[in-house]
Amino acid sequence: QVQLVESGGGLVQTGGSLRLSCTTSGSSNSNQFMAWYRQAPGKERELVASLRSGGRTNYADSVKGRFTISRDNAKNTVYLQMNSLKPEDTAVYYCNRNLQYYNTYLNWGQGTQVTVSS
């Protein structure tokens, strides 16, 4: 069973940067199209960034130009580089499949907390 392990979160000031990592156990070939999601307290989980076919990426409007998703197949790891962080980016960040390409999510990991202070 594939496990997702997110890391790299922390406390950062407004304008700072963080790089999140998501390592998947098992082969990356069966989970090529991954995405990052986030959930703030009292809010629904939202899609932040996703990997798409042909090397394309997609971003929520709120993070365009600030966040970059990428992957390293050799390491079975997906990254989210977050720059120019804002207090509204505060949330627990999770990785999982991009449901544009799959029928179901993998089991969710524990996520990684990102807190941006003003």
Number of C-alpha atoms within 10 A of each C-alpha: 7 14 15 20 19 25 17 17 18 14 13 18 14 17 14 14 17 18 16 23 23 27 20 20 14 13 13 19 9 8 17 18 22 27 26 25 21 22 19 16 9 6 9 9 15 14 19 24 25 25 22 16 9 6 8 8 15 15 19 14 9 11 17 12 12 13 20 19 22 18 19 11 12 8 12 17 19 25 22 23 15 20 17 15 23 19 15 13 20 20 21 18 28 27 32 26 22 22 13 12 13 12 9 11 12 15 12 15 16 14 21 21 21 22 20 20 16 11
